[in-house]
């Protein structure tokens, strides 16, 4: 069953992963959406990063809810717009690509 999950829930599912640490978030100038999507133990969300003053781009992420492990899906900063990243999340959750 596909369900919407808040970023707060995703952070809890990540078992305090350093992925969400203030240092990492600041270094990459990361921004998070309000929610992601869950299909079973697979959770998808996107992040945006602006590295070294470059342009802001978006990255698709996968979280294994059992292990708390977060992986990049595809390439880091693969998407030029938030809309493209959202479509990638929707495709991943509906096709259970985790």
PASEBA-1860 file (N, C-alpha, C; in nm, 3 decimals):
! residues 98
1> XXXXXXXX> 0.085/-0.118/0.000/0.000/0.000/0.000/0.089/0.124/0.000 ~ 0.060/0.217/-0.087/0.136/0.341/-0.097/0.077/0.442/0.001 ~ 0.165/0.503/0.079/0.120/0.605/0.174/0.218/0.721/0.178 ~ 0.166/0.837/0.206/0.248/0.957/0.220/0.310/0.957/0.359 ~ 0.437/0.994/0.369/0.505/1.003/0.498/0.576/1.138/0.508 ~ 0.570/1.195/0.626/0.633/1.325/0.646/0.786/1.310/0.653 ~ 0.855/1.418/0.630/1.001/1.416/0.643/1.039/1.382/0.787 ~ 0.962/1.427/0.884/0.989/1.392/1.024/0.985/1.240/1.042
9> XXXXXXXX> 0.886/1.173/0.980/0.877/1.027/0.987/0.995/0.962/0.916 ~ 1.035/1.019/0.803/1.149/0.965/0.728/1.276/0.974/0.813 ~ 1.293/1.086/0.881/1.409/1.100/0.968/1.409/0.994/1.078 ~ 1.292/0.966/1.136/1.283/0.861/1.238/1.315/0.724/1.180 ~ 1.265/0.697/1.060/1.291/0.568/0.995/1.438/0.549/0.959 ~ 1.510/0.661/0.946/1.652/0.653/0.908/1.743/0.619/1.026 ~ 1.685/0.600/1.143/1.762/0.562/1.262/1.873/0.662/1.291 ~ 1.839/0.790/1.289/1.935/0.897/1.318/2.054/0.896/1.223
17> XXXXXXXX> 2.028/0.871/1.097/2.133/0.869/0.996/2.206/1.004/0.991 ~ 2.338/0.999/0.971/2.412/1.124/0.954/2.371/1.200/0.828 ~ 2.296/1.134/0.742/2.245/1.198/0.620/2.172/1.328/0.654 ~ 2.096/1.328/0.763/2.017/1.445/0.801/2.087/1.533/0.906 ~ 2.214/1.510/0.931/2.284/1.589/1.032/2.292/1.735/0.989 ~ 2.292/1.825/1.085/2.303/1.968/1.051/2.426/1.998/0.967 ~ 2.538/1.932/0.996/2.661/1.955/0.920/2.646/1.917/0.774 ~ 2.589/1.800/0.749/2.569/1.755/0.611/2.468/1.845/0.538
25> XXXXXXXX> 2.361/1.880/0.608/2.259/1.964/0.546/2.317/2.102/0.511 ~ 2.401/2.156/0.596/2.462/2.286/0.571/2.566/2.277/0.459 ~ 2.650/2.175/0.462/2.755/2.161/0.361/2.697/2.159/0.220 ~ 2.589/2.085/0.202/2.527/2.073/0.070/2.416/2.175/0.046 ~ 2.392/2.264/0.143/2.279/2.358/0.134/2.151/2.282/0.099 ~ 2.132/2.169/0.166/2.021/2.078/0.135/1.887/2.135/0.177 ~ 1.789/2.104/0.097/1.650/2.135/0.128/1.569/2.007/0.111 ~ 1.466/1.995/0.193/1.382/1.875/0.193/1.238/1.912/0.161
33> XXXXXXXX> 1.167/1.823/0.094/1.023/1.847/0.073/0.948/1.823/0.204 ~ 0.819/1.847/0.204/0.739/1.824/0.324/0.713/1.677/0.349 ~ 0.715/1.597/0.243/0.686/1.455/0.259/0.751/1.373/0.148 ~ 0.748/1.241/0.169/0.789/1.144/0.069/0.678/1.041/0.059 ~ 0.708/0.931/-0.006/0.608/0.825/-0.025/0.666/0.691/0.015 ~ 0.581/0.608/0.073/0.622/0.475/0.118/0.539/0.368/0.048 ~ 0.608/0.262/0.008/0.544/0.143/-0.049/0.611/0.025/0.021 ~ 0.546/-0.028/0.123/0.606/-0.135/0.204/0.724/-0.079/0.283
41> XXXXXXXX> 0.838/-0.146/0.272/0.958/-0.101/0.342/1.039/0.002/0.263 ~ 0.994/0.034/0.143/1.065/0.128/0.058/1.004/0.267/0.069 ~ 1.089/0.365/0.095/1.045/0.503/0.108/1.125/0.587/0.008 ~ 1.055/0.670/-0.068/1.122/0.757/-0.165/1.093/0.901/-0.132 ~ 1.196/0.982/-0.152/1.182/1.126/-0.136/1.292/1.190/-0.221 ~ 1.288/1.319/-0.234/1.395/1.387/-0.305/1.455/1.494/-0.215 ~ 1.576/1.532/-0.249/1.642/1.642/-0.180/1.690/1.740/-0.287 ~ 1.715/1.862/-0.246/1.783/1.953/-0.338/1.910/1.998/-0.271
49> XXXXXXXX> 2.012/2.017/-0.353/2.142/2.058/-0.304/2.196/2.169/-0.394 ~ 2.276/2.253/-0.332/2.345/2.359/-0.405/2.489/2.354/-0.358 ~ 2.574/2.291/-0.435/2.711/2.265/-0.394/2.803/2.378/-0.440 ~ 2.879/2.431/-0.346/2.980/2.534/-0.374/2.925/2.651/-0.455 ~ 2.805/2.694/-0.422/2.747/2.810/-0.489/2.698/2.783/-0.630 ~ 2.702/2.658/-0.673/2.653/2.623/-0.807/2.501/2.629/-0.811 ~ 2.445/2.582/-0.921/2.300/2.585/-0.933/2.235/2.480/-0.844 ~ 2.116/2.507/-0.798/2.040/2.413/-0.716/1.985/2.305/-0.808
57> XXXXXXXX> 2.008/2.178/-0.767/1.957/2.063/-0.842/1.899/1.962/-0.743 ~ 1.827/1.862/-0.793/1.751/1.769/-0.711/1.800/1.626/-0.731 ~ 1.789/1.548/-0.622/1.838/1.410/-0.619/1.729/1.319/-0.564 ~ 1.707/1.205/-0.629/1.611/1.104/-0.584/1.678/1.017/-0.478 ~ 1.606/0.993/-0.368/1.659/0.913/-0.257/1.566/0.797/-0.225 ~ 1.625/0.688/-0.179/1.551/0.570/-0.135/1.595/0.536/0.006 ~ 1.498/0.513/0.093/1.524/0.473/0.231/1.465/0.334/0.251 ~ 1.546/0.244/0.304/1.498/0.113/0.344/1.448/0.127/0.487
65> XXXXXXXX> 1.317/0.117/0.507/1.256/0.141/0.638/1.297/0.035/0.742 ~ 1.342/-0.081/0.697/1.385/-0.184/0.792/1.525/-0.155/0.845 ~ 1.614/-0.109/0.757/1.754/-0.091/0.797/1.788/0.055/0.827 ~ 1.710/0.148/0.776/1.739/0.290/0.793/1.839/0.343/0.693 ~ 1.884/0.257/0.600/1.985/0.297/0.502/1.922/0.384/0.393 ~ 1.990/0.495/0.362/1.946/0.586/0.257/2.044/0.576/0.141 ~ 1.991/0.559/0.020/2.073/0.553/-0.100/2.029/0.659/-0.199 ~ 2.122/0.703/-0.280/2.091/0.788/-0.394/2.046/0.696/-0.506
73> XXXXXXXX> 1.937/0.731/-0.573/1.888/0.654/-0.686/1.924/0.733/-0.811 ~ 1.998/0.670/-0.901/2.046/0.743/-1.019/2.168/0.824/-0.980 ~ 2.181/0.940/-1.042/2.297/1.026/-1.018/2.266/1.134/-0.916 ~ 2.367/1.175/-0.841/2.356/1.288/-0.750/2.324/1.412/-0.833 ~ 2.223/1.487/-0.791/2.177/1.609/-0.857/2.134/1.584/-1.002 ~ 2.071/1.472/-1.025/2.031/1.431/-1.160/1.921/1.519/-1.220 ~ 1.837/1.579/-1.136/1.719/1.650/-1.186/1.737/1.801/-1.179 ~ 1.703/1.867/-1.288/1.720/2.012/-1.299/1.608/2.090/-1.231
81> XXXXXXXX> 1.494/2.024/-1.207/1.381/2.094/-1.144/1.317/2.006/-1.037 ~ 1.248/2.071/-0.945/1.175/1.998/-0.841/1.064/1.915/-0.904 ~ 1.000/1.967/-1.009/0.892/1.894/-1.075/0.942/1.762/-1.133 ~ 1.060/1.762/-1.193/1.116/1.638/-1.247/1.151/1.541/-1.135 ~ 1.201/1.593/-1.025/1.232/1.507/-0.910/1.105/1.447/-0.852 ~ 0.999/1.526/-0.842/0.870/1.474/-0.791/0.818/1.362/-0.881 ~ 0.828/1.381/-1.011/0.784/1.276/-1.104/0.866/1.149/-1.087 ~ 0.996/1.164/-1.063/1.082/1.047/-1.040/1.040/0.973/-0.912
89> XXXXXXXX> 1.005/1.048/-0.807/0.956/0.987/-0.683/0.827/0.910/-0.710 ~ 0.735/0.974/-0.780/0.607/0.908/-0.810/0.627/0.782/-0.892 ~ 0.716/0.786/-0.990/0.745/0.668/-1.071/0.806/0.557/-0.985 ~ 0.900/0.594/-0.900/0.967/0.494/-0.815/0.870/0.428/-0.720 ~ 0.786/0.506/-0.654/0.695/0.448/-0.554/0.589/0.360/-0.621 ~ 0.542/0.400/-0.737/0.438/0.320/-0.804/0.495/0.194/-0.869 ~ 0.622/0.197/-0.903/0.685/0.079/-0.964/0.768/0.001/-0.864 ~ 0.766/0.046/-0.737/0.837/-0.020/-0.627/0.980/-0.055/-0.668
97> XX> 1.055/0.048/-0.703/1.190/0.030/-0.755/1.295/0.007/-0.649 ~ 1.256/-0.003/-0.523/1.354/-0.015/-0.415/1.421/-0.147/-0.404
END
